[in-house]
Amino acid sequence: MPDTQASPTAPALLVGVDFGLPHFDAELEELGELARTAGLEPVGRITAKRKAPDAALFVGKGKADQIKELAEELGATEVLFDQSLSPGQQRNLERHLGLPVNDRTLLILEIFAQRARSHEGKLQVELARLQYVSTRLVRRWSHLERQTGGAGVRGGPGEKQIELDRRMIGDAIKRTKDKLEKVKKQRSTQRRQRDRQGAYTISLVGYTNAGKSTLFNALVKAQAYAANQLFATLDTTTRRLYLDDVEGVQAGRSVSLSDTVGFIRDLPHGLIDAFQATLQEAADADLLLHVVDASNPHHPEQIDEVQRVLHEIGAGQVPQVLVFNKIDALEPSQRPRAAQDVFGLEGTPVTRVFASSRTGEGLPALRQELAVRAAAPAANPHPAPDLHEAPA
């Protein structure tokens, strides 16, 4: 992928293949958002329909020829696929198209590399990228060259150089894993200290760009970075949240609130593994605030994707409150009137709260719900929801 800092508007052609799976993004909207977030400019989109991927070119020779013609016509300097490509498919496509070809996985990794700020975040991204490049030896990955001094990506002619590259990348992966293990132990120590202090812990989770950081700032009056873009937050931020008195509930209590990285469809497994130390905050929380962008027409699918990742990281049974955010972006006729319960697994009610982090609407009701949960957590056993309903 080109150095997006040097070429902030590099033109890219987007490609998606419909294999008959549910929720196919026919307009490639999310891929376009990812491309723009990474500093690329989508100049065209093309889709194909297949029963299965072509072993050599993923889309087949005929569609590959169409992609090449359209890329030349639009002046695209890169082709982005909405699905993950095998190393062989990527190489074959590049030879056939005469252009750099990258997939959704690399695009997400590139964004994470640009956004990571903390030492832990940079380590997690570096590990995921090293694991990705170890199967491909992509020599044009300029960010990796800068971060690791070129180890594993310089490349040279012949099998001997490739084996040397693989060994160097393997050594770098081991070193990075060792560093992350130390970070994981530090986080574990911090969690044990919170447990000893009896702190009630709440983690914000949700699809990327659902408004988690804006909600976090609104609740704790913090200044965590928040923007209307994908993956604005990669590094976990934790603050104390003081909850006011609620009638019939133990007076004011302070809880621990954490903002975490957002999820996305087809989040690379390497990233889930690499961010295990960060995501462990969600798995160990007493309560999850699952933030949903109520104004996004695809939010039911986004809810499902977040639930899938939560189960994958061992947080599937942590109690949740579903926060439908951004209700100020809905038309008056679409906006819900009040908080209400829906039913999740085994008919257990799961609380929904409708709010706007930007205007503050609904936040008093949310704070009241949190105060009730924090005052008597054992009396509120709400399992993880299995929800498909939109705000009424």
Residue, then its C-alpha position, 0 to 999 in steps of 0.5 A: m500500500p502506498d505511504t498514505q501520509a505522502s499521498p493522502t488522496a491516492p486513487a483506489l478502485l474498490v472491488g467486492v464479491d457477493f458469495g451469497l452470504p447475508h449482509f453483502d455490502a453491494e455499495l461497498e460503503e464501509l470499504g469506501e469509509l475504510a479507504r478514506t480513513a487510510g488516506l485513499e480516495p475511492v474513484g470507482r467501485i465494481t462488484a462480482k457474483r460468484k459461488a466460490p472464490d477463483a483459486a488463482l484470481f479470486v474473481g476469475k479472469g473475465k472479471a479481472d480483465q474488467i477490473k483492469e480496464l476500469a482501473e486504467e479508465l479511472g486512473a486508479t493506482e491501487v485496487l482494494f478488495d472487500q474480502s481477504l485474499s490469499p498470498g497467491q491470489q494477491r500476487n496473481l492479481e498484481r501480475h494480471l492488473g499491473l497495480p498494487v492489490n490489497d485487501r480489507t485486512l491490510l487496510i484495517l491494519e494500515i489504519f490501526a498503524q496510523r492511529a496507535r498512540s500508546h506503547e501498548g497499542k503500537l506493540q499490538v499493531e506491530l504484532a498483527r502486521l508482522q504476522y500478516v507480512s510473514t505469509r506475504l513478505v510485502r516489500r512495499w510496506s513502508h510503515l513497517e520498514r520505518q517501525t522495524g528498520g526494514a527487518g523482514v521487508r527488504g527482500g532480495p533475489g533467491e530462496k536464501q534471501i526469502e528464508l532470511d526474511r522469514r527468520m528475521i520476521g519470526d524473531a521480531i514476532k517473538r520479541t513483540k509477543d514477549k513485550l506484550e506479555k509483560v503489558k498483559k501482566q501489568r494490566s492483570t495486576q491493575r485489575r486485581q488491584r481494582d478487584r481488591q478495592g471493590a471497584y465496579t467496572i464498566s467497559l464501552v464496546g460497540y461497532t466502530n464509529a458508534g460514538k463510544s468515545t463521545l459518550f465516554n467524554a459526556l459521562v466522565k467529562a474527559q477529553a478522550y479523542a473522538a471523531n466521526q471516523l472509523f477507529a478513532t480510538l485504539d488505546t483503552t482509556t479508563r476514568r472514574l465515573y461518579l454516579d449520583d443518588v438514585e431513589g431507593v439505591q445506595a447513595g453516590r458510588s464511584v465506578s471505573l469506566s473504560d473506552t475500548v477499540g471499536f469492532i468491525r465486520d471481518l476484523p482480522h483475527g490477528l488483530i483480535d489476538a494482538f489486542q487481547a490485552t486491551l480487549q481483556e478489559a471487556a471480558d473482565a468487566d462487571l457490565l458492558l455498555h454496548v453502544v449502537d449507532a441508531s442512525n445507521p440503517h445497518h445497525p442490526e448487523q453491526i449488533d450481531e458482529v459485536q456480539r460475535v467478537l464478544h463471544e470470541i474474546g470470552a466476553g459473551q456472558v458479561p451483562q450488557v446495557l444496549v445504548f442506542n446512540k445518535i438519536d438526534a440524527l433520526e427523524p422525529s417520527q423515528r425517534p423512540r420516546a423512552a427507554q424500554d426492555v427487549f428480550g434476549l436469551e431465554g426470555t431475559p429482559v435486556t435494557r435498552v437506553f436511547a440517547s444522544s452523546r452530542t446533545g445529552e438527551g437520554l444520559p440521565a436515564l443511562r446514569q440512573e441505570l448504571a447507578v442501579r447496576a453498580a449499587a446491586p450488581a449481583a441482583n441484576p444478572h442480565p445475560a448477553p443479548d440476542l437482539h435484532e430489533a431497531p428502535a421503535 
